[in-house]
């Protein structure tokens, strides 16, 4: 399902205006990947609940070189004479880090601090013990069908009082199936007088190759301006403005109005070279983007692929039928030079052939008949034997040692037969994957899998994991996943830098067993001087080693605030890299060291990661040396003063003030804690 495959990003700046006011989108635009930040209110005193009305709903998004800085702002009014509890529901992509939480209470600006998670909880508990009115932002659940983590915050809304709440988080857009994709959920839950999206994409020095959008509640994919959306374009910049009138909102739903995703998909021109490098004049960090696609210069590398399919009892019913349907489609996509085999498992394993066969039309037909006849559910789940046996099949095939070696592993459950200790299974698979030559890609079908286990065992063996959702299009999800790994272009990929120009200790991952068409690798690091020379080395289909150099024309240096994202992106990817290494650490001591490094960086850069939380208290002033000031265009108190009409004048600095919405606002909050309880 194309819409779910790209679920890692949905940028927008969401300004919810309750009661009356006006909304203006400033030049300084931010990025968000939020579904919504709309209050649901329940009355604390006796009586009928009242729901605040939204007059302006503004979403403003900026994507800068794939990196999204996400800002969500909400202004709320409780005009009643009774206090009210407002609950906000927000959805953040699983790959995102929250980087700032700000409140304005009684015309004062309060910015949260990041603490280690236990310390943050202690501070919040102390506030409650002292009788302070408090609010709590918490991780409720994960919407696995959307790849989103769901947060909610409940705050006591005092009578006739106001507050302005703002949350920022960061996310990198990944390239899958040759596209970057951004999803913005537009869900005000009512008709809104002024509903506006303003989305900006800046991708210099590269040029756009294609750019489309699909409005909410529509199946029409557009590449030009349409009835309710305006698209303006230059070679490396796009801007989309979407402003559906009340008549259109009513047409969609007379009560809820617009309720759907605004989806933007695009790709850039990628040459047969070492990619692009962006660095900043005001810091020492750089970003290296590398993406090449199948071409005459770079044909696909033939692969030796083993499909490991769970046929245990839990796979019965629709799941096993969808698996059969998907496998028959996948077999047809194999390259004629590929070799393949099928391994079914429940309590034990059964291989279609003793060794992989070439993907000839006759062998494809034979495999299709086998899938129809033998992919039937029954029995327990022996994951250990399935993965170990698949590795042995690959290494017994000495004819194809120069091919890309891939295992695709599909399961819907947890180990219940044979070896059931997951840490032992991981060790056994590593021991049988000699030289880490085989890339393992795991597919978790449904909600019964231990997805963390699938991620860890895949990362340890040079691959990744994906969720397959139990929906009508599960077969399409499976075939779309296969498209991601169907065309390997380079093997033994290495990113090489001049050690006199780059601090190699600050680089993120620089080696990959395989590189696939339609994807992108991003390396970030710290430069030692003004010049950065980089080469990407890899083996091609002919076993020839190529050295792809970054052209001088593809190097860009940014000045001023436009380049500050490079350090934030370096910190973002470095923390993710450390957390991934911690997950697959082979000893407790190694894991503790990696966790400590990730925690220190999270605190230093003010990121809410799985290790940290946010606290903001009324007694806590805004500190000038916050990481937020350096990395988040921190607004000053005067920028957010609530005027008589609660509007920020246009004369204020557009470079500092985010897209602002005037409104009456109301929430009496003294302390808020953001508890990021994700289990990545």
C-alpha positions as CSV (number, residue, x, y, z in Angstrom):
1,X,0.0,0.0,0.0
2,X,1.7,3.0,-1.3
3,X,0.2,5.4,1.2
4,X,1.5,3.4,4.2
5,X,4.9,2.6,2.9
6,X,5.9,6.2,3.2
7,X,4.4,6.7,6.6
8,X,7.6,8.1,8.1
9,X,6.8,11.7,7.4
10,X,3.8,14.1,7.5
11,X,5.1,17.6,8.0
12,X,2.9,20.6,9.0
13,X,2.6,23.5,11.3
14,X,-0.8,23.3,12.9
15,X,-2.4,26.4,14.4
16,X,-5.7,25.7,16.0
17,X,-7.6,28.9,16.8
18,X,-10.6,28.6,19.1
19,X,-13.3,31.3,19.1
20,X,-12.5,34.3,17.0
21,X,-9.3,35.7,15.5
22,X,-7.3,35.9,12.4
23,X,-4.5,33.8,11.0
24,X,-1.4,34.9,9.1
25,X,1.3,32.7,7.7
26,X,4.7,34.4,8.0
27,X,7.6,33.9,5.8
28,X,9.4,31.8,8.4
29,X,7.8,28.4,7.8
30,X,8.3,25.3,9.8
31,X,7.7,21.6,9.1
32,X,5.4,19.2,10.9
33,X,4.5,15.6,10.6
34,X,1.4,15.7,12.7
35,X,-2.0,14.2,12.2
36,X,-3.7,16.7,14.4
37,X,-3.6,18.7,17.6
38,X,-7.2,19.4,18.3
39,X,-8.8,19.5,21.7
40,X,-11.5,17.3,22.9
41,X,-13.1,18.9,25.9
42,X,-15.1,17.5,28.8
43,X,-16.8,19.5,31.5
44,X,-15.4,19.0,35.0
45,X,-18.4,20.6,36.7
46,X,-21.9,19.2,36.4
47,X,-23.6,20.0,33.1
48,X,-23.4,19.4,29.4
49,X,-19.9,19.3,27.8
50,X,-19.1,22.2,25.6
51,X,-16.8,21.8,22.5
52,X,-14.7,24.8,21.4
53,X,-15.2,26.1,17.9
54,X,-12.2,26.4,15.6
55,X,-12.4,29.4,13.3
56,X,-8.9,29.1,11.8
57,X,-6.9,25.9,11.1
58,X,-3.5,26.7,9.6
59,X,-0.9,24.1,8.6
60,X,2.5,25.4,7.5
61,X,5.3,23.1,6.5
62,X,8.9,23.5,5.5
63,X,11.0,20.6,4.2
64,X,14.7,21.6,3.8
65,X,16.9,19.0,2.0
66,X,14.7,16.1,3.2
67,X,14.9,17.2,6.9
68,X,11.6,18.3,8.5
69,X,11.5,20.6,11.5
70,X,8.0,20.0,12.8
71,X,6.1,22.7,14.7
72,X,2.5,22.3,16.0
73,X,0.9,25.3,17.7
74,X,-2.5,25.4,19.4
75,X,-4.5,28.3,20.9
76,X,-7.5,27.4,22.9
77,X,-10.3,29.3,24.7
78,X,-12.5,28.3,27.6
79,X,-15.0,31.2,27.7
80,X,-17.1,29.4,30.3
81,X,-17.3,30.2,33.9
82,X,-16.5,26.6,34.9
83,X,-13.2,24.9,34.6
84,X,-12.8,22.3,31.9
85,X,-10.5,19.4,31.1
86,X,-9.1,19.5,27.6
87,X,-7.5,16.4,26.1
88,X,-5.3,16.7,23.0
89,X,-4.6,13.8,20.8
90,X,-1.5,13.9,18.6
91,X,0.2,11.4,16.4
92,X,3.9,11.5,15.8
93,X,5.8,9.3,13.3
94,X,7.7,6.5,15.1
95,X,11.0,7.8,13.6
96,X,10.6,11.4,14.9
97,X,12.2,13.1,17.9
98,X,10.3,15.8,19.9
99,X,12.7,18.7,20.2
100,X,10.8,21.5,22.0
101,X,7.7,22.1,24.0
102,X,6.6,25.7,24.8
103,X,3.7,27.3,26.7
104,X,2.6,30.9,27.1
105,X,0.8,31.4,30.4
106,X,-0.3,34.8,31.4
107,X,1.7,36.4,28.6
108,X,4.9,34.7,29.8
109,X,6.9,32.3,27.6
110,X,8.0,29.0,29.2
111,X,10.2,26.5,27.3
112,X,10.6,23.0,28.6
113,X,13.8,21.3,29.7
114,X,14.9,17.8,28.7
115,X,15.7,15.4,31.6
116,X,16.5,11.8,31.9
117,X,13.1,10.0,32.0
118,X,13.1,9.1,35.7
119,X,14.2,12.6,36.8
120,X,11.4,14.1,34.7
121,X,8.8,11.9,36.3
122,X,10.1,12.8,39.7
123,X,9.8,16.5,39.0
124,X,6.2,16.0,37.7
125,X,5.2,14.0,40.7
126,X,6.6,16.6,43.1
127,X,4.5,19.3,41.4
128,X,1.4,17.3,41.9
129,X,2.2,16.7,45.6
130,X,2.6,20.4,46.1
131,X,-0.9,20.9,44.8
132,X,0.0,22.6,41.5
133,X,-2.4,22.4,38.6
134,X,-0.7,20.1,36.2
135,X,-1.0,18.7,32.7
136,X,0.6,15.5,31.4
137,X,1.6,14.6,27.9
138,X,1.9,10.9,27.6
139,X,2.5,8.1,25.1
140,X,-0.8,6.2,24.9
141,X,-0.2,3.7,22.2
142,X,1.3,2.9,18.7
143,X,-1.0,3.0,15.7
144,X,0.7,0.2,13.9
145,X,-1.6,0.6,10.9
146,X,-0.1,4.0,10.3
147,X,3.4,3.7,11.9
148,X,2.5,6.5,14.3
149,X,3.0,6.9,18.1
150,X,-0.1,8.4,19.7
151,X,0.3,10.9,22.5
152,X,-2.3,12.7,24.5
153,X,-2.2,15.5,27.1
154,X,-4.9,16.3,29.6
155,X,-4.8,19.8,31.1
156,X,-7.2,21.6,33.4
157,X,-8.7,24.5,31.6
158,X,-9.5,27.2,34.1
159,X,-12.5,29.4,33.7
160,X,-11.9,32.4,31.3
161,X,-8.2,31.8,31.1
162,X,-5.8,31.3,28.2
163,X,-2.7,29.5,27.1
164,X,-0.7,29.0,23.9
165,X,0.9,25.5,23.5
166,X,3.6,24.7,21.0
167,X,5.4,21.4,20.2
168,X,8.3,20.8,17.8
169,X,9.8,17.6,16.5
170,X,12.3,16.5,13.8
171,X,12.2,13.8,11.2
172,X,14.2,12.9,8.1
173,X,12.3,12.0,4.9
174,X,13.4,8.6,3.6
175,X,13.4,7.6,-0.1
176,X,11.5,4.5,-0.8
177,X,10.5,3.1,-4.2
178,X,12.1,6.2,-5.9
179,X,10.0,8.7,-3.9
180,X,10.1,11.0,-0.9
181,X,6.6,11.2,0.6
182,X,5.1,13.6,3.1
183,X,1.7,13.0,4.7
184,X,-0.3,15.6,6.4
185,X,-3.5,14.7,8.3
186,X,-6.1,17.4,8.0
187,X,-8.7,16.6,10.7
188,X,-10.2,19.7,12.4
189,X,-13.3,17.6,13.2
190,X,-15.6,20.5,12.2
191,X,-16.3,23.1,9.5
192,X,-13.6,25.8,9.7
193,X,-14.0,29.3,8.4
194,X,-10.4,29.6,7.3
195,X,-8.6,26.2,6.6
196,X,-5.2,26.7,5.0
197,X,-2.2,24.6,4.3
198,X,1.0,26.2,3.1
199,X,3.7,23.7,2.2
200,X,7.3,24.5,1.1
201,X,10.0,22.2,-0.3
202,X,13.5,23.4,-0.8
203,X,16.0,20.9,-2.3
204,X,18.9,22.8,-3.7
205,X,21.4,22.1,-5.2
206,X,19.3,19.3,-6.7
207,X,16.4,19.8,-9.1
208,X,13.0,18.2,-8.9
209,X,12.3,15.4,-11.3
210,X,8.6,15.0,-10.4
211,X,6.2,16.4,-7.9
212,X,2.6,15.5,-7.2
213,X,0.0,16.0,-4.5
214,X,-3.3,14.4,-3.5
215,X,-5.8,16.6,-1.5
216,X,-7.7,15.1,1.4
217,X,-10.9,13.2,0.7
218,X,-9.9,12.8,-3.0
219,X,-8.4,10.1,-5.2
220,X,-7.1,12.7,-7.7
221,X,-3.3,13.0,-8.0
222,X,-2.3,16.5,-9.2
223,X,0.9,17.9,-10.7
224,X,-0.4,21.4,-11.2
225,X,-2.7,23.9,-9.6
226,X,-6.3,22.7,-9.0
227,X,-9.6,24.0,-7.8
228,X,-8.6,24.4,-4.1
229,X,-4.8,24.1,-4.3
230,X,-2.2,26.4,-5.9
231,X,1.2,24.9,-6.9
232,X,4.2,27.2,-7.7
233,X,7.4,25.8,-8.9
234,X,11.1,26.5,-9.6
235,X,13.9,24.0,-10.4
236,X,14.7,23.3,-6.7
237,X,11.7,24.7,-4.9
238,X,8.0,23.9,-4.7
239,X,5.2,25.5,-2.7
240,X,1.6,24.2,-2.4
241,X,-1.2,26.3,-0.8
242,X,-4.5,24.5,-0.1
243,X,-7.5,26.5,1.0
244,X,-10.8,24.6,0.7
245,X,-13.8,26.9,1.3
246,X,-16.6,26.1,3.7
247,X,-18.7,24.8,0.7
248,X,-16.1,22.2,-0.1
249,X,-15.7,21.2,3.6
250,X,-19.5,20.8,3.9
251,X,-19.6,18.8,0.8
252,X,-17.1,16.3,2.3
253,X,-19.0,16.0,5.6
254,X,-21.5,18.5,6.9
255,X,-20.5,17.9,10.5
256,X,-16.7,17.0,10.5
257,X,-15.6,18.8,7.3
258,X,-12.3,17.8,5.8
259,X,-11.1,14.5,7.3
260,X,-8.1,12.9,5.4
261,X,-4.5,13.1,4.4
262,X,-2.8,15.7,2.1
263,X,-0.1,13.6,0.5
264,X,2.9,15.0,-1.3
265,X,5.2,12.7,-3.3
266,X,8.3,13.8,-5.1
267,X,11.7,12.8,-6.4
268,X,14.9,14.6,-7.5
269,X,17.3,14.2,-10.4
270,X,20.0,11.8,-9.4
271,X,23.1,11.4,-11.5
272,X,25.6,8.5,-11.9
273,X,28.0,10.0,-9.4
274,X,28.7,10.2,-5.6
275,X,25.7,12.3,-4.8
276,X,25.4,15.7,-3.1
277,X,27.1,17.4,0.0
278,X,25.5,20.2,1.9
279,X,27.5,22.0,4.6
280,X,27.0,25.2,6.7
281,X,29.2,28.2,7.0
282,X,28.1,28.8,10.6
283,X,28.9,25.3,12.0
284,X,31.2,22.5,11.2
285,X,28.7,19.9,10.1
286,X,27.9,18.4,6.6
287,X,25.3,16.1,5.1
288,X,26.1,13.7,2.2
289,X,23.1,12.4,0.2
290,X,23.7,9.4,-2.1
291,X,21.1,8.0,-4.5
292,X,21.6,6.3,-7.8
293,X,19.0,4.3,-9.8
294,X,19.1,1.5,-12.3
295,X,20.6,2.6,-15.6
296,X,22.7,1.5,-18.5
297,X,25.8,2.5,-16.5
298,X,24.6,0.6,-13.4
299,X,22.5,-2.5,-14.2
300,X,21.0,-4.6,-11.4
301,X,23.2,-7.1,-9.5
302,X,21.7,-10.6,-9.8
303,X,20.6,-11.9,-6.4
304,X,20.4,-15.2,-4.6
305,X,17.2,-14.9,-2.6
306,X,15.5,-17.2,-0.1
307,X,11.9,-16.7,0.9
308,X,11.3,-17.9,4.4
309,X,7.5,-18.1,5.0
310,X,5.7,-18.8,8.3
311,X,3.0,-21.4,7.8
312,X,2.1,-22.0,11.5
313,X,-1.4,-22.2,12.7
314,X,-1.7,-18.5,13.5
315,X,-1.2,-17.7,9.8
316,X,-4.5,-19.3,9.0
317,X,-7.4,-17.7,7.2
318,X,-7.0,-14.5,5.3
319,X,-3.3,-14.0,6.1
320,X,-2.2,-17.3,4.5
321,X,-4.3,-16.5,1.4
322,X,-2.8,-13.0,1.1
323,X,0.7,-14.5,1.5
324,X,0.0,-16.9,-1.4
325,X,-1.3,-14.2,-3.6
326,X,1.7,-11.9,-2.8
327,X,4.2,-14.7,-3.4
328,X,2.8,-15.5,-6.8
329,X,3.2,-11.8,-7.8
330,X,6.7,-11.6,-6.3
331,X,7.9,-14.6,-8.2
332,X,6.9,-12.9,-11.5
333,X,9.1,-9.9,-10.6
334,X,12.3,-11.9,-10.3
335,X,15.1,-11.0,-12.7
336,X,15.9,-13.9,-15.1
337,X,19.5,-13.9,-13.8
338,X,18.4,-14.3,-10.2
339,X,18.4,-17.5,-8.2
340,X,15.7,-18.3,-5.6
341,X,14.3,-20.9,-3.2
342,X,11.3,-21.1,-0.8
343,X,11.6,-22.3,2.8
344,X,8.3,-23.0,4.7
345,X,8.3,-23.4,8.4
346,X,6.1,-24.2,11.4
347,X,7.4,-26.8,13.9
348,X,10.1,-27.6,11.4
349,X,11.3,-26.5,8.0
350,X,10.6,-27.7,4.5
351,X,12.6,-26.4,1.5
352,X,11.1,-26.3,-2.0
353,X,14.5,-27.3,-3.5
354,X,17.8,-28.5,-2.0
355,X,19.5,-25.6,-3.6
356,X,18.4,-22.3,-5.2
357,X,17.2,-22.4,-8.9
358,X,17.6,-19.8,-11.6
359,X,14.5,-17.7,-12.1
360,X,13.6,-19.1,-15.5
361,X,10.0,-19.0,-16.7
362,X,9.7,-22.8,-16.2
363,X,11.1,-22.6,-12.6
364,X,8.8,-19.7,-11.8
365,X,5.8,-21.7,-13.0
366,X,6.9,-24.7,-10.8
367,X,7.3,-22.5,-7.8
368,X,3.9,-20.9,-8.3
369,X,2.3,-24.4,-8.3
370,X,4.3,-25.2,-5.1
371,X,3.1,-22.1,-3.3
372,X,-0.6,-22.8,-4.2
373,X,-0.3,-26.4,-2.9
374,X,2.0,-26.1,0.1
375,X,1.5,-22.6,1.7
376,X,-1.1,-23.9,4.1
377,X,-1.3,-23.0,7.8
378,X,-0.9,-25.4,10.8
379,X,1.5,-26.0,13.7
380,X,3.7,-24.0,16.1
381,X,6.4,-21.4,15.1
382,X,10.1,-22.5,14.9
383,X,11.8,-19.3,14.0
384,X,15.3,-20.5,15.0
385,X,15.4,-23.4,12.6
386,X,13.8,-21.4,9.8
387,X,16.5,-18.7,9.8
388,X,19.5,-20.9,10.5
389,X,18.4,-23.3,7.7
390,X,17.9,-20.4,5.3
391,X,21.5,-19.3,5.9
392,X,22.8,-22.8,5.3
393,X,21.0,-23.0,2.0
394,X,22.7,-19.8,0.8
395,X,26.2,-20.9,1.8
396,X,25.8,-24.4,0.4
397,X,25.3,-22.8,-3.0
398,X,28.9,-22.2,-3.9
399,X,28.0,-21.4,-7.6
400,X,26.5,-18.0,-6.7
401,X,29.0,-16.4,-4.2
402,X,29.2,-13.2,-6.2
403,X,25.5,-12.6,-6.2
404,X,23.6,-10.3,-3.7
405,X,22.6,-12.7,-0.9
406,X,19.1,-12.0,0.6
407,X,16.8,-13.7,3.0
408,X,13.2,-12.4,3.2
409,X,11.6,-13.6,6.4
410,X,7.8,-13.4,6.9
411,X,6.2,-14.3,10.3
412,X,3.1,-13.3,12.2
413,X,4.1,-14.6,15.6
414,X,6.8,-15.3,18.2
415,X,8.9,-18.4,18.6
416,X,6.9,-21.2,20.2
417,X,8.8,-24.3,19.0
418,X,12.5,-25.3,19.1
419,X,14.7,-22.6,20.5
420,X,12.4,-19.9,21.9
421,X,14.8,-17.5,23.6
422,X,15.1,-14.6,21.2
423,X,18.6,-13.6,22.3
424,X,19.8,-17.1,21.6
425,X,18.1,-17.1,18.2
426,X,19.9,-13.9,17.3
427,X,23.3,-15.4,18.3
428,X,22.6,-18.5,16.2
429,X,21.7,-16.5,13.1
430,X,24.8,-14.3,13.4
431,X,27.0,-17.4,13.8
432,X,25.6,-18.9,10.6
433,X,25.8,-15.7,8.6
434,X,29.5,-15.9,7.8
435,X,31.2,-12.6,7.1
436,X,27.7,-11.0,7.5
437,X,27.3,-11.7,3.8
438,X,23.5,-12.3,3.8
439,X,21.1,-9.4,4.2
440,X,18.1,-10.4,6.3
441,X,14.8,-8.5,5.8
442,X,12.0,-9.3,8.2
443,X,8.3,-8.7,7.7
444,X,6.1,-8.7,10.8
445,X,2.5,-9.7,9.7
446,X,-0.1,-8.3,12.1
447,X,0.0,-7.3,15.7
448,X,1.1,-10.6,17.3
449,X,4.8,-10.3,16.4
450,X,7.6,-8.9,18.6
451,X,8.6,-6.2,16.2
452,X,11.6,-5.1,18.3
453,X,13.0,-8.6,17.9
454,X,12.5,-8.5,14.1
455,X,14.2,-5.1,13.9
456,X,17.2,-6.2,16.0
457,X,17.8,-9.5,14.1
458,X,17.5,-7.7,10.8
459,X,19.9,-4.8,11.8
460,X,22.5,-7.4,13.0
461,X,22.4,-9.0,9.6
462,X,22.5,-6.0,7.3
463,X,18.8,-5.6,6.7
464,X,15.7,-3.9,8.1
465,X,12.2,-4.8,9.3
466,X,8.8,-3.7,8.0
467,X,5.3,-4.1,9.4
468,X,2.6,-5.7,7.3
469,X,-0.9,-4.7,8.5
470,X,-3.8,-7.1,8.6
471,X,-5.9,-5.2,6.1
472,X,-7.5,-5.8,2.7
473,X,-4.3,-4.7,0.9
474,X,-1.8,-6.9,2.8
475,X,-0.9,-8.7,-0.4
476,X,0.0,-5.4,-2.0
477,X,2.0,-4.4,1.1
478,X,4.1,-7.5,0.7
479,X,4.7,-6.9,-3.1
480,X,5.6,-3.3,-2.4
481,X,8.1,-4.3,0.2
482,X,9.7,-6.7,-2.3
483,X,10.1,-3.9,-4.8
484,X,12.3,-2.1,-2.3
485,X,14.9,-4.9,-2.3
486,X,14.3,-6.3,-5.8
487,X,17.0,-4.3,-7.5
488,X,20.4,-4.3,-5.8
489,X,22.8,-2.0,-7.7
490,X,26.0,-2.1,-5.6
491,X,27.6,-4.5,-3.2
492,X,30.1,-3.8,-0.4
493,X,29.4,-0.1,-0.4
494,X,31.8,2.2,1.3
495,X,31.7,6.0,1.8
496,X,35.2,7.3,1.7
497,X,36.4,10.7,3.0
498,X,39.7,12.5,3.2
499,X,40.8,12.1,6.9
500,X,42.4,15.6,6.7
501,X,39.0,17.1,5.8
502,X,36.6,15.1,7.9
503,X,36.6,13.9,11.6
504,X,36.0,10.2,11.0
505,X,35.0,9.7,14.7
506,X,31.9,11.9,14.1
507,X,30.6,10.1,11.0
508,X,27.4,8.1,11.0
509,X,27.3,4.7,9.3
510,X,29.6,4.5,6.2
511,X,29.5,0.9,5.1
512,X,26.6,-1.1,3.6
513,X,26.5,-4.7,2.3
514,X,24.1,-3.7,-0.5
515,X,22.5,-0.6,-2.1
516,X,19.1,-0.8,-3.8
517,X,17.6,1.2,-6.6
518,X,15.0,3.6,-5.4
519,X,16.6,4.3,-2.0
520,X,19.0,6.8,-0.5
521,X,21.8,6.7,2.0
522,X,22.4,9.8,4.2
523,X,25.8,10.2,5.9
524,X,26.4,13.1,8.3
525,X,29.6,14.2,10.0
526,X,31.9,17.0,11.1
527,X,34.3,18.7,8.7
528,X,37.7,19.9,9.6
529,X,38.0,22.5,6.9
530,X,36.1,24.2,4.1
531,X,36.8,21.5,1.5
532,X,35.1,18.0,1.6
533,X,36.0,15.4,-1.0
534,X,33.9,12.2,-1.0
535,X,33.8,9.0,-3.0
536,X,31.3,6.1,-2.9
537,X,32.9,2.8,-3.7
538,X,31.0,-0.4,-4.5
539,X,30.9,-3.6,-6.7
540,X,28.7,-3.7,-9.7
541,X,26.8,-6.5,-11.5
542,X,30.0,-7.3,-13.5
543,X,32.0,-7.6,-10.2
544,X,33.8,-4.4,-11.2
545,X,34.6,-1.9,-8.5
546,X,33.4,1.6,-9.2
547,X,34.4,4.9,-7.5
548,X,31.6,7.5,-7.7
549,X,32.9,11.0,-6.8
550,X,30.8,13.9,-5.6
551,X,31.0,16.6,-8.3
552,X,32.0,20.1,-7.3
553,X,28.7,21.3,-8.7
554,X,26.9,19.1,-6.3
555,X,28.5,20.7,-3.2
556,X,26.6,23.5,-1.6
557,X,27.5,25.7,1.4
558,X,24.7,27.4,3.3
559,X,25.0,30.6,5.2
560,X,22.9,31.9,8.2
561,X,19.9,30.1,9.6
562,X,19.4,28.0,6.4
563,X,22.4,25.9,7.3
564,X,21.7,25.3,10.9
565,X,19.8,22.1,10.2
566,X,23.0,20.3,9.3
567,X,24.0,20.1,13.0
568,X,20.5,19.1,14.1
569,X,20.5,16.4,11.4
570,X,23.9,15.2,12.5
571,X,22.7,14.9,16.1
572,X,19.4,13.3,15.1
573,X,21.0,10.5,13.0
574,X,23.9,10.0,15.4
575,X,21.4,9.4,18.3
576,X,19.4,7.0,16.1
577,X,22.7,5.2,15.2
578,X,23.7,4.9,18.9
579,X,20.2,3.5,19.9
580,X,20.3,1.0,17.1
581,X,23.8,-0.1,18.1
582,X,22.6,-0.4,21.7
583,X,19.7,-2.6,20.6
584,X,22.1,-5.1,19.0
585,X,25.0,-4.8,21.5
586,X,26.5,-8.2,22.4
587,X,27.3,-7.3,26.0
588,X,25.6,-5.4,28.8
589,X,28.7,-3.2,29.2
590,X,28.7,-2.2,25.6
591,X,25.0,-1.4,25.7
592,X,25.4,0.8,28.7
593,X,28.2,2.8,27.1
594,X,26.1,3.3,23.9
595,X,23.0,4.3,26.0
596,X,25.0,6.8,28.0
597,X,26.3,8.4,24.8
598,X,22.8,8.6,23.3
599,X,21.4,10.0,26.6
600,X,24.1,12.7,26.8
601,X,23.5,13.8,23.2
602,X,19.7,13.8,23.8
603,X,20.2,16.1,26.7
604,X,22.7,18.3,24.9
605,X,20.5,18.9,21.9
606,X,17.2,18.9,23.7
607,X,15.6,15.9,22.0
608,X,12.9,13.7,23.6
609,X,14.1,10.2,22.7
610,X,13.3,6.9,24.2
611,X,15.7,7.9,27.0
612,X,14.4,11.4,27.9
613,X,11.4,13.4,28.8
614,X,10.3,17.1,28.8
615,X,9.3,19.2,31.9
616,X,8.1,22.8,31.8
617,X,7.3,24.6,35.1
618,X,6.0,28.1,35.7
619,X,9.0,28.9,38.0
620,X,11.4,27.9,35.2
621,X,12.6,30.9,33.1
622,X,13.7,30.6,29.5
623,X,17.5,30.1,29.5
624,X,19.5,31.7,26.8
625,X,22.0,28.8,26.5
626,X,19.3,26.2,25.8
627,X,19.9,23.9,22.9
628,X,16.5,25.1,21.7
629,X,17.8,28.7,21.1
630,X,20.5,27.4,18.8
631,X,18.5,24.8,16.9
632,X,14.9,25.8,16.9
633,X,14.4,29.5,16.1
634,X,13.2,30.2,19.6
635,X,10.7,33.0,19.8
636,X,11.1,35.7,22.4
637,X,8.5,36.7,25.0
638,X,7.5,39.8,23.1
639,X,7.0,37.7,19.9
640,X,4.2,35.7,21.7
641,X,2.7,38.5,23.8
642,X,-1.1,38.0,23.7
643,X,-2.4,41.3,22.5
644,X,-6.0,42.5,22.8
645,X,-6.8,40.6,19.6
646,X,-4.0,38.1,20.4
647,X,-2.3,38.7,17.1
648,X,1.4,39.0,16.4
649,X,1.9,42.1,14.3
650,X,3.4,41.7,10.8
651,X,6.1,44.2,11.8
652,X,7.7,41.6,14.0
653,X,10.7,39.7,12.7
654,X,9.5,37.1,10.2
655,X,12.8,35.3,10.8
656,X,11.9,34.6,14.4
657,X,8.2,34.4,14.5
658,X,6.6,31.2,13.3
659,X,3.3,31.1,11.3
660,X,1.1,32.8,13.8
661,X,-2.6,32.7,14.5
662,X,-4.5,35.1,16.7
663,X,-7.0,33.7,19.0
664,X,-8.5,33.6,22.5
665,X,-6.6,30.9,24.3
666,X,-7.3,29.1,27.5
667,X,-5.6,26.5,29.6
668,X,-4.4,27.0,33.2
669,X,-1.3,24.8,33.1
670,X,1.5,25.2,35.7
671,X,3.6,22.1,34.7
672,X,3.7,19.8,31.7
673,X,5.8,16.7,31.3
674,X,6.3,15.0,27.9
675,X,6.9,11.4,28.4
676,X,8.3,9.7,25.3
677,X,7.6,6.0,26.0
678,X,8.4,4.7,22.6
679,X,9.8,1.2,22.3
680,X,12.0,1.5,19.2
